[in-house]
Amino acid sequence: MRNKLPWYLKKGSLYFFCVITPPIGYIILVSNLKKFEYEERINYLTIATIMMSIWVLKFLPDKLSFYVWSFILAILIGNSVLKIIKRKGK
């Protein structure tokens, strides 16, 4: 099935659209979800959603954007700390 996909649905070009132009990549991905297997679908949707949310952040006011980035950073640090604690508990 991988060989029969059009050029814009191949891995490299889809990543390009999702990273460089997130709205276009998201539209391409959502309109062609049935053409991907479940694992690919989840991977592409995760990347597209993360890149789209970062892209939307640039339209927020600077002060609010700072708080959102701080919240994201706090979640990532908290997640890392929890993983370290779980490893030491085993």
Backbone as CSV, one residue per row, in Angstrom:
resi,resn,N_x,N_y,N_z,CA_x,CA_y,CA_z,C_x,C_y,C_z
1,MET,0.821,-1.186,0.000,0.000,0.000,0.000,0.870,1.257,0.000
2,ARG,2.063,1.172,0.543,2.967,2.315,0.659,3.356,2.854,-0.712
3,ASN,3.523,1.987,-1.699,3.960,2.429,-3.027,2.843,3.122,-3.798
4,LYS,1.594,2.884,-3.439,0.477,3.426,-4.196,0.019,4.791,-3.699
5,LEU,0.671,5.333,-2.669,0.292,6.640,-2.157,0.794,7.745,-3.077
6,PRO,0.035,8.826,-3.234,0.527,9.960,-4.018,1.722,10.624,-3.327
7,TRP,2.434,11.455,-4.026,3.670,12.049,-3.510,3.448,12.849,-2.239
8,TYR,2.315,13.527,-2.118,2.082,14.365,-0.953,1.695,13.574,0.296
9,LEU,1.475,12.258,0.169,1.171,11.420,1.323,2.341,10.534,1.726
10,LYS,3.451,10.652,1.039,4.633,9.889,1.430,5.245,10.527,2.663
11,LYS,6.018,9.748,3.388,6.516,10.146,4.699,7.254,11.484,4.692
12,GLY,8.214,11.656,3.818,9.023,12.872,3.799,8.219,14.119,3.486
13,SER,7.381,14.046,2.468,6.614,15.232,2.100,5.532,15.552,3.122
14,LEU,4.958,14.533,3.752,3.954,14.785,4.781,4.581,15.429,6.017
15,TYR,5.763,14.961,6.407,6.483,15.606,7.512,6.836,17.046,7.148
16,PHE,7.246,17.270,5.918,7.566,18.623,5.470,6.362,19.540,5.624
17,PHE,5.209,19.102,5.140,4.003,19.918,5.249,3.609,20.153,6.704
18,CYS,3.739,19.137,7.542,3.344,19.278,8.949,4.287,20.188,9.731
19,VAL,5.567,20.202,9.389,6.534,21.008,10.127,6.623,22.429,9.565
20,ILE,6.693,22.579,8.259,6.887,23.896,7.652,5.575,24.675,7.537
21,THR,4.528,24.039,7.078,3.225,24.691,6.939,2.166,23.850,7.650
22,PRO,2.071,23.956,8.985,1.167,23.095,9.752,-0.303,23.103,9.320
23,PRO,-0.908,24.244,8.974,-2.325,24.163,8.569,-2.535,23.321,7.308
24,ILE,-1.649,23.485,6.337,-1.773,22.710,5.098,-1.529,21.231,5.380
25,GLY,-0.509,20.931,6.174,-0.219,19.546,6.531,-1.356,18.897,7.282
26,TYR,-1.965,19.636,8.194,-3.082,19.094,8.971,-4.279,18.806,8.074
27,ILE,-4.560,19.702,7.148,-5.681,19.486,6.221,-5.420,18.267,5.346
28,ILE,-4.209,18.150,4.818,-3.861,16.990,3.984,-4.002,15.702,4.785
29,LEU,-3.497,15.723,6.004,-3.527,14.527,6.838,-4.951,14.123,7.206
30,VAL,-5.743,15.057,7.683,-7.099,14.737,8.123,-7.978,14.300,6.958
31,SER,-7.778,14.888,5.795,-8.606,14.514,4.653,-8.221,13.146,4.066
32,ASN,-7.055,12.610,4.446,-6.610,11.322,3.912,-6.325,10.295,5.008
33,LEU,-6.978,10.395,6.150,-6.689,9.504,7.273,-6.940,8.034,6.957
34,LYS,-7.927,7.753,6.153,-8.275,6.354,5.862,-7.213,5.637,5.027
35,LYS,-6.304,6.372,4.438,-5.267,5.772,3.600,-4.068,5.279,4.404
36,PHE,-4.049,5.558,5.721,-2.932,5.158,6.570,-3.355,4.054,7.521
37,GLU,-2.370,3.257,7.926,-2.626,2.257,8.948,-2.746,2.959,10.293
38,TYR,-3.238,2.238,11.293,-3.523,2.838,12.592,-2.286,3.478,13.226
39,GLU,-1.162,2.766,13.242,0.060,3.294,13.861,0.551,4.551,13.147
40,GLU,0.540,4.526,11.819,0.955,5.701,11.053,0.031,6.881,11.338
41,ARG,-1.261,6.590,11.403,-2.255,7.624,11.655,-1.982,8.335,12.988
42,ILE,-1.723,7.547,14.028,-1.448,8.120,15.345,-0.167,8.950,15.315
43,ASN,0.880,8.431,14.702,2.147,9.166,14.621,1.989,10.487,13.875
44,TYR,1.366,10.442,12.721,1.194,11.659,11.931,0.292,12.670,12.648
45,LEU,-0.779,12.197,13.262,-1.672,13.108,13.972,-0.984,13.750,15.171
46,THR,-0.140,12.987,15.857,0.588,13.547,16.993,1.520,14.659,16.543
47,ILE,2.309,14.396,15.521,3.244,15.408,15.022,2.486,16.620,14.486
48,ALA,1.436,16.380,13.721,0.678,17.492,13.142,0.015,18.331,14.235
49,THR,-0.500,17.702,15.271,-1.155,18.440,16.344,-0.158,19.264,17.144
50,ILE,0.993,18.692,17.441,2.017,19.432,18.174,2.503,20.628,17.357
51,MET,2.792,20.409,16.092,3.282,21.511,15.259,2.207,22.572,15.048
52,MET,0.968,22.157,14.927,-0.124,23.112,14.757,-0.304,23.949,16.018
53,SER,-0.186,23.336,17.181,-0.343,24.092,18.426,0.799,25.090,18.602
54,ILE,2.014,24.706,18.232,3.142,25.643,18.306,2.941,26.786,17.313
55,TRP,2.433,26.473,16.147,2.187,27.494,15.133,1.113,28.482,15.597
56,VAL,0.071,27.987,16.256,-1.004,28.847,16.740,-0.513,29.742,17.879
57,LEU,0.471,29.285,18.647,1.002,30.069,19.759,1.569,31.418,19.317
58,LYS,2.045,31.495,18.095,2.639,32.763,17.660,1.600,33.857,17.469
59,PHE,0.329,33.511,17.463,-0.721,34.510,17.322,-1.227,35.027,18.664
60,LEU,-0.740,34.442,19.757,-1.128,34.904,21.084,-0.321,36.135,21.471
61,PRO,-0.846,36.944,22.374,-0.042,38.062,22.889,1.202,37.530,23.593
62,ASP,2.256,38.326,23.628,3.537,37.881,24.171,3.435,37.392,25.605
63,LYS,2.720,38.103,26.445,2.623,37.724,27.854,1.899,36.383,28.004
64,LEU,0.809,36.203,27.296,0.075,34.943,27.371,0.897,33.805,26.787
65,SER,1.600,34.073,25.716,2.466,33.068,25.109,3.539,32.606,26.091
66,PHE,4.089,33.531,26.874,5.079,33.179,27.889,4.495,32.202,28.903
67,TYR,3.268,32.454,29.344,2.633,31.564,30.319,2.352,30.184,29.727
68,VAL,1.946,30.144,28.491,1.676,28.856,27.844,2.968,28.056,27.704
69,TRP,4.057,28.707,27.269,5.350,28.011,27.151,5.847,27.545,28.511
70,SER,5.622,28.359,29.545,6.025,27.959,30.895,5.242,26.737,31.349
71,PHE,3.962,26.709,31.042,3.122,25.557,31.392,3.595,24.297,30.662
72,ILE,3.897,24.421,29.388,4.384,23.275,28.611,5.703,22.771,29.179
73,LEU,6.601,23.685,29.507,7.890,23.321,30.087,7.705,22.633,31.437
74,ALA,6.795,23.130,32.256,6.525,22.515,33.560,5.997,21.086,33.393
75,ILE,5.148,20.868,32.409,4.627,19.516,32.155,5.746,18.587,31.718
76,LEU,6.618,19.053,30.833,7.725,18.213,30.370,8.695,17.883,31.492
77,ILE,9.013,18.859,32.325,9.914,18.607,33.451,9.259,17.667,34.451
78,GLY,7.991,17.890,34.744,7.272,17.004,35.659,7.215,15.586,35.150
79,ASN,6.998,15.412,33.875,6.968,14.084,33.279,8.324,13.400,33.397
80,SER,9.390,14.152,33.156,10.742,13.590,33.280,11.046,13.187,34.718
81,VAL,10.669,14.027,35.669,10.896,13.712,37.085,10.120,12.465,37.485
82,LEU,8.892,12.338,37.036,8.098,11.149,37.364,8.712,9.881,36.786
83,LYS,9.259,9.962,35.575,9.915,8.794,34.981,11.146,8.394,35.783
84,ILE,11.915,9.386,36.244,13.109,9.094,37.049,12.710,8.458,38.372
85,ILE,11.660,8.969,38.999,11.195,8.413,40.265,10.715,6.981,40.072
86,LYS,10.001,6.704,38.998,9.518,5.345,38.740,10.672,4.374,38.512
87,ARG,11.723,4.826,37.821,12.884,3.959,37.588,13.602,3.626,38.886
88,LYS,13.741,4.593,39.782,14.422,4.367,41.046,13.593,3.512,41.977
89,GLY,12.290,3.502,41.808,11.403,2.695,42.645,11.443,1.208,42.304
90,LYS,11.901,0.878,41.111,11.930,-0.532,40.675,13.118,-1.254,41.183
